[in-house]
Amino acid sequence: MWATERGLHPWYFKPLTCWLHPLSIRAGADHKPRLTLPTPETDPQRYEDYDGFSCRTHCGRREEQGEAAWKVLQDELEVLGKIGNRDLISELLNGSETNP
């Protein structure tokens, strides 16, 4: 039975790392949490013999004609913002604290 059929949030049974993917939170230069999206160069699963995972998946890959990440990941950003008591979409659009 699906979570929504039980009256639960659609991501209730989904692991946190899965609904956040490909978003990651890293410390910025000022040591404040910074929301980031991986690039082929910064992919956290990139190794000497492996060219990365996050930026290669459908939801992490950049598309020339694709929509902005904040639009595609709006639901995830809103839920994460509620957890952290922040308006992450506004931060992204205003260029503070985060990196679209």
C-alpha positions in Angstrom: 0.0 0.0 0.0 1.3 3.5 -0.9 2.0 6.1 1.7 -0.7 8.4 0.3 -3.3 5.7 0.5 -2.5 5.5 4.2 -2.9 9.3 4.5 0.9 9.9 4.8 3.2 12.2 2.9 4.2 10.7 -0.5 7.8 10.4 0.6 7.0 8.8 4.0 8.7 5.5 3.1 11.4 7.0 0.9 14.9 7.3 2.5 15.9 10.9 3.2 18.9 10.6 1.0 16.7 9.6 -1.9 14.2 12.4 -1.7 17.1 14.9 -1.3 19.0 13.5 -4.3 20.8 15.2 -6.0 20.8 18.1 -3.4 23.6 18.1 -0.8 24.4 20.4 2.1 28.0 21.4 2.6 29.7 24.0 4.7 30.4 27.2 2.9 33.5 29.4 3.3 31.7 31.1 6.2 31.0 27.7 7.8 27.2 28.1 7.3 25.3 25.3 5.6 25.1 25.7 1.9 22.7 23.9 -0.4 24.5 22.7 -3.5 23.9 20.6 -6.7 26.8 18.5 -7.9 28.6 19.1 -11.2 30.7 16.6 -13.0 33.7 18.2 -11.2 32.2 18.3 -7.7 30.2 15.1 -7.7 30.7 13.6 -4.2 30.7 10.1 -5.7 33.5 10.9 -8.2 36.6 8.8 -7.8 39.8 8.3 -9.7 38.3 5.3 -11.5 34.7 6.5 -11.5 33.4 9.7 -13.0 30.5 10.3 -10.6 27.0 9.3 -9.8 24.9 12.3 -8.7 25.5 14.3 -11.8 24.8 11.3 -14.1 21.4 10.4 -12.8 18.3 11.7 -14.5 17.5 14.1 -11.7 21.1 15.2 -11.2 22.1 15.7 -14.8 22.2 19.1 -16.3 20.2 19.6 -19.5 20.8 22.4 -21.9 17.0 22.9 -22.4 16.0 21.9 -18.9 14.3 24.0 -16.3 16.1 25.6 -13.4 17.0 23.2 -10.6 14.9 25.1 -8.1 11.8 24.6 -10.2 12.4 20.9 -10.8 13.2 20.3 -7.1 10.6 22.7 -5.7 8.8 20.1 -3.6 12.0 18.8 -2.1 13.2 22.3 -1.4 9.9 23.3 0.3 10.0 20.2 2.6 13.7 20.7 3.4 13.0 24.4 4.1 10.2 23.5 6.6 12.6 21.1 8.4 15.3 23.8 8.6 12.9 26.7 9.1 14.3 28.4 6.0 12.8 29.7 2.7 15.3 27.9 0.5 13.7 28.9 -2.8 13.9 32.6 -1.9 17.5 32.1 -0.9 18.2 30.5 -4.2 16.5 33.2 -6.2 18.1 36.0 -4.1 21.5 34.4 -4.3 22.1 34.2 -0.6 23.5 31.2 1.3 22.9 28.8 -1.5 24.0 27.8 -5.0 21.3 27.1 -7.6 
